[in-house]
């Protein structure tokens, strides 16, 4: 059975347009909920005499005035890592060491024996620098990808691939903005991994499209692209499903520490699989890709050499 992917490209374009519009609106109205890595704040590690649930620690901190603190287990069942946002740091008195003492005292009054093991502070200047570096990293990755695909294929393939990658990045970040999930360095790493994953899928599809345009003498551009997409569909689905199985396992059993990383990758894999089929291929049709664009240059014969 051959699936008519290109026959449904207009519906896919409407779908992509709606999701992109929603993502851009969420980014414009709410913005990304930047975490401690980008905004600054305090990082505090404490140890307990017995196992303690992060939700219990989070409730105690909230009652003590330290709202929106991120609490997660660290290394063992008795070690807890606490990330306190800047507004809570400002509410405390003195240095980050005193803040650590205040938090450990608040926990000790409700739970019991508490050992303060580490108290560090990330300044807002460092957070702003990381924000700028993150944006530059994304732009540099997209720029180098465009140059690479332009040399390997043609300019039309490069535009299609970069359009698909921008599509994936905006939707993934838009989901974090819409649901106000915390965005830290692990989520940025996941975003860069999404770019690599989506690019790999797009290159596989693009390579098959190029081969079929060169070897097939009959059929329209839409028919050849459809045929190519159906040839690579099995490989695309197997790769995506096996990757998603691992990511779902991380989401379910990985805990709060890597939940954001797994969440970003899950969204990126799903959207990246979709975009490699519809966005990149639709751009090729819109740019009127033809056999002449992919024709192999003929070598001059020996008789024509002076």
C-alpha positions in Angstrom: 0.0 0.0 0.0 1.3 3.4 -1.0 0.4 6.4 1.2 -0.3 9.6 -0.6 1.7 11.9 1.7 1.9 14.8 -0.8 -1.8 14.6 -1.5 -2.4 15.7 2.1 0.3 18.3 2.2 -2.2 21.2 2.3 -3.9 19.8 5.4 -0.4 19.2 7.0 0.5 22.9 6.2 -2.7 24.1 8.0 -1.8 21.8 10.9 1.7 23.1 11.1 0.6 26.7 10.8 -1.8 26.3 13.7 0.8 24.7 16.0 3.4 27.3 15.0 1.0 30.1 15.6 0.1 28.7 19.0 3.8 28.2 19.9 4.7 31.8 18.9 1.7 33.2 20.8 2.8 31.3 23.9 6.4 32.5 23.6 5.2 36.1 23.1 2.6 36.2 25.8 4.1 34.0 28.5 7.7 33.5 27.5 9.9 30.6 28.5 10.0 29.7 32.2 13.8 29.9 32.5 15.2 27.9 35.4 18.1 28.5 37.8 20.7 27.9 35.1 19.6 31.0 33.2 18.1 33.3 35.9 20.5 32.8 38.8 19.6 31.6 42.3 20.8 29.2 45.0 21.8 25.6 44.7 21.6 23.8 48.1 22.4 20.1 48.9 21.2 18.6 52.2 21.4 15.1 53.7 18.8 13.5 56.0 19.1 10.6 58.4 16.3 8.7 56.6 14.6 8.6 53.2 12.6 11.7 52.5 10.2 12.4 49.6 10.9 15.5 47.5 7.3 16.5 47.7 7.5 16.7 51.5 10.6 18.9 51.3 8.9 21.1 48.7 5.8 21.6 50.9 8.0 22.6 53.9 9.9 25.1 51.8 6.7 26.6 50.4 5.3 27.1 53.9 8.6 28.8 54.9 8.3 31.3 52.0 10.6 29.6 49.5 8.1 29.3 46.7 8.8 27.6 43.3 11.8 25.7 44.6 12.9 22.7 42.6 13.5 19.7 44.8 14.9 16.4 43.6 16.7 13.4 45.0 20.5 13.4 44.5 22.6 10.3 44.5 20.6 8.4 47.2 17.2 8.3 48.9 18.5 10.5 51.8 20.2 13.2 49.7 18.1 16.1 48.4 19.1 18.8 45.9 17.2 22.1 46.2 17.2 24.8 43.5 15.9 28.1 44.9 14.9 30.8 42.4 16.2 34.4 42.7 13.0 35.9 44.2 13.3 33.4 47.2 17.0 34.2 47.4 16.3 37.9 47.7 13.7 37.2 50.4 16.5 35.5 52.5 19.0 37.5 54.6 22.7 37.6 54.1 24.8 35.4 51.8 24.0 32.1 50.2 25.7 30.3 53.1 23.2 31.9 55.5 20.4 31.0 53.1 21.5 27.4 53.2 21.5 27.5 57.0 18.0 29.0 57.0 16.6 26.3 54.7 18.3 23.5 56.6 16.9 24.9 59.9 13.4 25.0 58.4 13.7 21.4 57.2 15.2 20.2 60.5 12.3 21.7 62.5 9.8 19.6 60.6 11.7 16.5 59.6 14.6 15.9 62.0 18.3 15.7 61.6 19.5 17.6 58.5 23.1 18.1 57.2 23.9 21.0 55.0 26.4 19.7 52.5 26.6 22.4 49.8 25.3 25.9 49.2 26.2 27.7 46.0 24.9 30.8 44.2 24.5 31.4 40.5 24.5 35.1 39.7 22.1 36.7 37.2 25.1 37.9 35.1 26.1 34.2 34.5 22.4 33.4 33.8 22.2 36.1 31.1 25.5 35.0 29.5 24.1 31.4 29.3 20.9 32.7 27.7 22.9 34.5 25.0 25.2 31.5 24.5 22.2 29.2 24.1 20.7 31.4 21.4 24.0 31.6 19.6 24.5 27.8 19.8 21.1 27.2 18.2 21.7 29.8 15.4 25.2 28.4 14.7 23.9 24.8 14.5 21.2 25.8 12.0 23.7 27.8 9.9 26.2 25.0 9.7 23.5 22.5 8.8 22.3 24.7 6.0 25.9 25.0 4.6 26.4 21.2 4.9 23.2 20.2 3.1 23.8 22.8 0.4 27.1 21.2 -0.4 25.8 17.6 -0.1 22.5 18.1 -2.0 21.3 21.5 -3.4 20.2 24.8 -2.0 16.5 23.7 -2.2 17.2 20.7 0.0 19.1 23.0 2.4 16.1 25.4 2.7 13.7 22.4 3.2 15.9 20.9 6.0 16.4 24.2 7.8 12.6 25.0 7.5 11.9 21.6 9.2 14.5 22.2 11.9 13.1 25.7 12.7 9.6 24.2 12.7 10.7 21.6 15.3 12.6 24.0 17.5 9.8 26.6 17.7 7.2 24.0 18.5 9.3 22.3 21.2 10.1 25.6 22.9 6.5 26.7 22.4 5.3 23.7 24.3 7.6 24.6 27.3 6.2 28.2 27.1 2.6 27.1 26.9 2.8 24.7 29.9 5.3 26.8 31.7 7.7 23.9 32.2 11.1 24.9 33.6 13.8 25.3 30.9 17.3 24.7 32.1 20.6 23.5 30.5 19.5 19.9 30.2 16.5 21.1 28.2 18.8 23.1 26.0 20.9 20.0 25.4 17.7 18.1 24.5 16.8 20.9 22.0 20.2 20.5 20.3 19.7 16.7 20.3 16.3 17.3 18.6 18.1 19.2 15.9 20.5 16.4 15.3 17.8 13.7 15.3 15.5 15.6 13.0 18.4 16.4 10.6 19.4 12.7 10.4 15.9 11.7 9.5 15.6 14.5 6.9 18.9 13.6 5.3 17.8 9.9 4.9 14.6 11.0 3.2 16.4 13.6 1.1 19.0 11.1 -0.1 16.3 8.7 -1.3 14.5 11.6 -3.0 17.7 12.5 -4.9 18.3 8.9 -5.9 14.8 8.4 -7.2 14.8 11.7 -9.1 18.0 10.6 -10.9 16.9 7.0 -11.6 13.2 7.4 -12.3 12.3 8.6 -15.8 8.6 8.9 -15.4 6.3 10.5 -12.9 5.7 14.0 -11.5 7.8 15.5 -8.7 5.0 14.8 -6.3 4.8 11.1 -7.3 8.6 10.6 -7.0 8.6 12.3 -3.5 5.7 10.2 -2.4 7.4 7.0 -3.6 10.6 8.1 -1.7 8.7 8.8 1.5 7.0 5.4 1.4 10.4 3.7 0.8 11.8 5.3 4.0 8.6 5.1 6.1 9.5 1.7 7.7 12.9 2.9 8.7 11.5 6.2 10.0 8.8 4.5 12.1 11.1 1.9 13.6 13.7 4.5 14.6 11.1 6.9 16.1 9.2 4.2 18.0 12.3 2.6 19.6 13.6 6.1 20.6 10.2 7.0 22.1 10.2 3.7 24.1 13.4 4.8 25.8 12.1 8.4 26.4 8.8 7.2 27.8 10.7 5.0 30.2 12.8 8.0 31.3 9.7 10.1 31.8 8.0 7.5 33.9 10.9 6.2 36.0 13.7 8.9 35.5 12.4 11.2 38.2 12.3 15.0 38.3 16.0 15.5 37.6 15.8 14.4 33.9 12.0 14.8 33.3 12.5 18.1 31.4 15.2 16.6 29.2 13.1 13.5 28.4 10.0 15.7 27.8 11.8 18.0 25.4 13.2 15.0 23.4 9.9 13.3 23.3 8.2 16.3 21.8 11.1 16.8 19.4 11.2 13.2 18.2 7.4 13.2 17.4 7.5 16.6 15.7 10.8 15.8 14.0 9.4 12.6 12.4 6.4 14.5 11.2 8.5 17.4 9.8 10.9 15.2 7.9 7.9 13.8 6.0 5.8 16.8 5.5 7.7 20.1 6.1 11.0 19.3 4.3 9.3 17.5 1.4 6.5 20.1 1.0 9.2 22.8 0.8 10.9 20.9 -2.1 7.6 20.8 -4.0 6.9 24.5 -3.3 10.4 25.3 -4.7 9.6 23.1 -7.8 12.4 20.6 -7.4 13.0 18.9 -10.8 15.3 16.3 -12.3 17.5 19.2 -13.8 18.3 20.3 -10.2 19.7 16.9 -9.4 21.3 15.9 -12.7 24.8 14.6 -12.5 27.2 16.7 -14.6 28.4 14.9 -17.7 32.2 14.5 -18.0 33.8 15.7 -21.1 35.0 12.9 -23.4 38.7 12.5 -24.2 38.0 13.5 -27.9 36.8 16.9 -26.8 39.9 17.7 -24.8 42.2 20.0 -26.7 
